[in-house]
Amino acid sequence: MTHNLINTICFTLLCLGFLVAGKSYAYDAVYIFGDSLSDTGNAKAFSGSEAIPERFTNGPVAADYVTAAYGIEAIPSRFLSGVERGNNYAVGGARATDSDGDETTPDTHLPTQINSYLTYNGYAANPEALYMVIVGGNDLFAAQQMLFNAAKVESRRERKALRHSAKHAVKEAVASIEAQVMKLIQAGAKNILIGNAPDIGSVPLTDNLVDTLLSSATSKAQKRRAYRLYHGSSKLSFKFNKRLSRVIKRIERKTGVDIIDWDMASF
């Protein structure tokens, strides 16, 4: 995402934070799970590289604005260190899904983030805290890569298989978010904010992918497939958000928890 988009998103969250605060919700803690939209230093700490920034923007990230609204700081938890050092578990590059399908294998993705928080806190989630879960963009980019690969092949069967894999990846990402949020609720969490995804068809990375396809296109069909990546990418975002909306409603019906649904896509 561009810096301007990220800062605009952060401003939206700031407004949301004050709106919730205006309704007299007093959270004594905020815990954050997700990716670069909320990371305040975990990726840098885990990488050990000076080339990795503490924040993947030219200013505060979403977690900074929301926590500030309640007089709290978003401190990186560095959860892979074996000790909980802060309240922010978000990591730049993290996905909603587990990297190898085994949650017991530590990584930086959402399942390990949630499992680490629960482990460090005795599997008891503070019912007075706010839990932010904003993740899925990197799962969408991975699915987009499948569409990009599909556009490069001539076989209709291969293209169809890759498009199916992209749709399945979106489905798996939303299913993982549901499973992880349910863990928090079952452990006692009462206040949860879930953010959906912006349209990845509108971000600069998609322009770069389309340009790459066009640079090697030698037929009208190949050029058409290149330009279709815009629509295909936007469609993935739409499917993700539609599924996530259904999941939020299902969780609310099952648990009675009133989830704060942050609709980034509509904004």
C-alpha positions as CSV (number, residue, x, y, z in Angstrom):
1,M,0.0,0.0,0.0
2,T,1.1,3.6,-0.5
3,H,2.0,5.7,2.4
4,N,-1.0,8.0,1.8
5,L,-3.4,5.1,1.8
6,I,-2.0,3.7,5.0
7,N,-2.2,7.1,6.7
8,T,-5.7,7.6,5.5
9,I,-6.7,4.2,6.9
10,C,-5.0,5.1,10.2
11,F,-7.0,8.3,10.4
12,T,-10.2,6.3,9.8
13,L,-9.3,4.0,12.7
14,L,-8.6,7.0,14.9
15,C,-12.1,8.3,14.2
16,L,-13.5,4.8,14.9
17,G,-11.5,4.7,18.2
18,F,-12.9,8.0,19.3
19,L,-16.4,6.9,18.2
20,V,-16.2,3.8,20.3
21,A,-14.7,5.8,23.2
22,G,-17.6,8.2,22.8
23,K,-20.0,5.4,23.5
24,S,-18.3,5.1,26.9
25,Y,-16.4,1.9,26.2
26,A,-13.4,1.9,28.6
27,Y,-10.8,-0.7,27.6
28,D,-8.1,-1.3,30.1
29,A,-5.9,-2.9,27.4
30,V,-5.7,-3.4,23.7
31,Y,-4.2,-6.4,22.0
32,I,-3.4,-6.3,18.3
33,F,-3.1,-9.2,15.8
34,G,-2.4,-8.8,12.1
35,D,0.1,-7.6,9.5
36,S,2.0,-4.5,8.4
37,L,-1.1,-2.3,8.9
38,S,-0.6,-2.7,12.6
39,D,3.0,-3.8,13.1
40,T,5.0,-1.5,15.4
41,G,8.3,-3.4,15.5
42,N,7.8,-7.2,15.5
43,A,9.1,-7.8,12.0
44,K,12.1,-5.7,12.6
45,A,12.9,-7.5,15.9
46,F,12.4,-11.0,14.4
47,S,14.5,-10.2,11.3
48,G,17.4,-8.6,13.2
49,S,17.9,-6.4,10.1
50,E,18.4,-2.7,10.2
51,A,16.8,-2.6,6.7
52,I,13.4,-3.6,8.1
53,P,11.5,-0.6,9.5
54,E,9.6,-0.6,12.8
55,R,6.6,0.6,10.9
56,F,5.8,0.0,7.3
57,T,4.7,3.5,6.6
58,N,6.0,7.1,6.9
59,G,4.1,7.7,10.2
60,P,1.9,5.9,12.8
61,V,0.1,2.7,11.8
62,A,-3.4,1.6,12.6
63,A,-2.5,0.1,16.0
64,D,-0.9,3.4,17.1
65,Y,-4.0,5.4,16.5
66,V,-6.4,3.0,18.1
67,T,-4.3,2.5,21.2
68,A,-3.7,6.2,21.6
69,A,-7.4,6.8,21.7
70,Y,-7.5,4.9,24.9
71,G,-4.2,6.2,26.4
72,I,-2.4,2.9,25.6
73,E,0.8,2.3,23.6
74,A,1.1,-0.4,20.9
75,I,4.3,-2.2,22.1
76,P,5.7,-5.0,20.0
77,S,5.2,-8.3,21.9
78,R,8.2,-10.1,20.2
79,F,6.2,-13.2,20.9
80,L,8.7,-15.6,19.2
81,S,11.3,-14.6,21.9
82,G,9.5,-16.8,24.5
83,V,8.4,-13.8,26.6
84,E,5.5,-11.4,26.1
85,R,7.1,-8.0,25.9
86,G,4.1,-6.0,24.7
87,N,0.5,-6.0,23.5
88,N,1.1,-5.9,19.7
89,Y,1.4,-9.3,18.0
90,A,1.0,-8.0,14.4
91,V,3.9,-8.7,12.0
92,G,4.5,-7.2,8.6
93,G,4.0,-9.9,6.0
94,A,1.8,-12.1,8.2
95,R,-1.1,-14.0,6.8
96,A,-4.3,-15.2,8.2
97,T,-3.4,-18.8,7.4
98,D,-0.7,-20.9,8.9
99,S,2.5,-21.2,6.8
100,D,2.7,-25.0,6.9
101,G,-0.7,-26.1,8.1
102,D,0.6,-27.0,11.5
103,E,-0.2,-24.4,14.2
104,T,2.3,-26.0,16.6
105,T,5.1,-24.9,14.3
106,P,6.0,-21.3,15.3
107,D,5.9,-18.6,12.6
108,T,4.7,-15.0,12.3
109,H,1.2,-15.7,11.0
110,L,-2.2,-15.2,12.7
111,P,-2.6,-18.7,14.3
112,T,0.8,-18.4,16.1
113,Q,0.1,-14.8,17.1
114,I,-3.2,-15.9,18.8
115,N,-1.7,-19.0,20.3
116,S,1.2,-17.1,21.7
117,Y,-1.0,-14.5,23.3
118,L,-3.1,-17.3,24.9
119,T,-0.1,-19.2,26.1
120,Y,1.5,-16.1,27.7
121,N,-1.8,-15.3,29.4
122,G,-2.7,-18.7,30.8
123,Y,-5.4,-19.2,28.1
124,A,-7.5,-16.5,29.7
125,A,-8.4,-13.5,27.6
126,N,-9.0,-10.3,29.5
127,P,-12.7,-9.5,29.1
128,E,-12.1,-5.8,29.6
129,A,-9.6,-5.6,26.7
130,L,-10.2,-4.7,23.1
131,Y,-8.8,-7.3,20.6
132,M,-8.0,-6.0,17.1
133,V,-7.8,-8.5,14.3
134,I,-6.9,-6.9,10.9
135,V,-5.3,-9.4,8.6
136,G,-5.9,-10.9,5.1
137,G,-4.1,-8.6,2.7
138,N,-1.1,-10.9,2.3
139,D,-3.4,-13.9,1.8
140,L,-5.0,-11.9,-1.0
141,F,-1.7,-11.0,-2.6
142,A,-0.7,-14.7,-2.5
143,A,-4.0,-15.5,-4.2
144,Q,-3.4,-12.7,-6.7
145,Q,-0.1,-14.3,-7.6
146,M,-2.0,-17.4,-8.6
147,L,-4.1,-15.3,-11.0
148,F,-0.9,-13.7,-12.3
149,N,0.5,-17.2,-13.0
150,A,-2.8,-18.2,-14.7
151,A,-2.5,-15.3,-17.1
152,K,0.9,-16.5,-18.2
153,V,-0.2,-20.0,-19.3
154,E,-1.9,-20.9,-22.5
155,S,-3.6,-24.0,-21.3
156,R,-7.3,-23.3,-20.3
157,R,-7.2,-26.2,-17.9
158,E,-4.1,-24.8,-16.1
159,R,-5.7,-21.4,-15.9
160,K,-8.9,-22.8,-14.5
161,A,-7.0,-24.8,-11.9
162,L,-5.0,-21.7,-10.8
163,R,-8.1,-19.6,-10.6
164,H,-9.7,-22.3,-8.4
165,S,-6.6,-22.3,-6.2
166,A,-6.9,-18.5,-5.7
167,K,-10.5,-18.8,-4.7
168,H,-9.7,-21.6,-2.3
169,A,-6.9,-19.5,-0.7
170,V,-9.4,-16.8,0.0
171,K,-11.8,-19.2,1.6
172,E,-9.0,-20.7,3.8
173,A,-7.9,-17.2,4.9
174,V,-11.4,-16.3,6.2
175,A,-11.8,-19.7,7.8
176,S,-8.6,-19.2,9.7
177,I,-9.7,-15.8,10.9
178,E,-13.0,-17.3,12.2
179,A,-11.1,-20.1,14.0
180,Q,-8.7,-17.7,15.7
181,V,-11.3,-15.2,16.8
182,M,-13.3,-18.1,18.3
183,K,-10.3,-19.0,20.3
184,L,-10.2,-15.6,21.8
185,I,-13.9,-15.6,22.6
186,Q,-13.8,-19.0,24.1
187,A,-10.9,-17.8,26.3
188,G,-13.0,-14.9,27.6
189,A,-12.6,-12.0,25.1
190,K,-15.7,-9.8,24.9
191,N,-14.6,-6.8,22.8
192,I,-13.3,-7.6,19.3
193,L,-12.7,-5.4,16.2
194,I,-12.3,-7.2,12.9
195,G,-11.2,-5.3,9.8
196,N,-11.8,-6.4,6.2
197,A,-9.5,-5.9,3.2
198,P,-9.1,-3.0,0.7
199,D,-9.4,-3.6,-3.0
200,I,-6.1,-5.1,-4.0
201,G,-7.0,-4.5,-7.6
202,S,-6.4,-0.8,-6.9
203,V,-2.9,-0.9,-5.3
204,P,0.4,-0.2,-7.1
205,L,1.5,-3.8,-7.0
206,T,-1.3,-4.8,-9.3
207,D,-0.2,-2.2,-11.8
208,N,3.3,-3.7,-11.7
209,L,2.0,-7.2,-12.3
210,V,-0.2,-6.1,-15.2
211,D,2.8,-4.2,-16.8
212,T,4.9,-7.3,-16.4
213,L,2.3,-9.4,-18.3
214,L,2.0,-6.8,-21.0
215,S,5.7,-6.5,-21.5
216,S,5.8,-10.2,-22.5
217,A,2.5,-10.4,-24.3
218,T,2.7,-11.4,-27.9
219,S,-1.0,-11.8,-28.7
220,K,-4.3,-10.0,-28.1
221,A,-5.5,-12.9,-25.9
222,Q,-2.4,-12.5,-23.7
223,K,-3.0,-8.7,-23.4
224,R,-6.7,-9.3,-22.5
225,R,-5.6,-11.7,-19.8
226,A,-3.2,-9.2,-18.5
227,Y,-5.8,-6.5,-18.1
228,R,-8.2,-8.9,-16.6
229,L,-5.9,-9.2,-13.6
230,Y,-7.4,-5.9,-12.3
231,H,-10.9,-7.3,-12.3
232,G,-9.8,-10.7,-11.0
233,S,-7.9,-9.1,-8.1
234,S,-10.8,-6.9,-7.1
235,K,-13.1,-9.9,-7.3
236,L,-10.8,-11.8,-4.8
237,S,-11.1,-8.8,-2.4
238,F,-14.9,-8.8,-2.8
239,K,-15.1,-12.6,-2.1
240,F,-12.8,-12.2,0.9
241,N,-14.9,-9.4,2.4
242,K,-18.2,-11.1,1.6
243,R,-17.1,-14.3,3.3
244,L,-15.7,-12.4,6.3
245,S,-19.0,-10.5,6.7
246,R,-20.8,-13.8,6.9
247,V,-18.3,-15.1,9.4
248,I,-18.7,-12.1,11.7
249,K,-22.4,-12.5,11.7
250,R,-22.0,-16.2,12.4
251,I,-19.7,-15.6,15.3
252,E,-22.1,-13.1,16.8
253,R,-25.0,-15.5,16.5
254,K,-22.9,-18.3,18.1
255,T,-21.4,-16.3,21.0
256,G,-23.5,-13.3,21.6
257,V,-20.4,-11.1,21.2
258,D,-21.1,-7.8,19.4
259,I,-18.1,-7.5,17.0
260,I,-16.9,-4.1,15.8
261,D,-16.9,-4.6,12.0
262,W,-14.5,-2.1,10.4
263,D,-15.4,-1.9,6.7
264,M,-12.1,-0.7,5.2
265,A,-13.3,-1.7,1.7
266,S,-16.3,0.6,1.6
267,F,-14.2,3.5,3.0
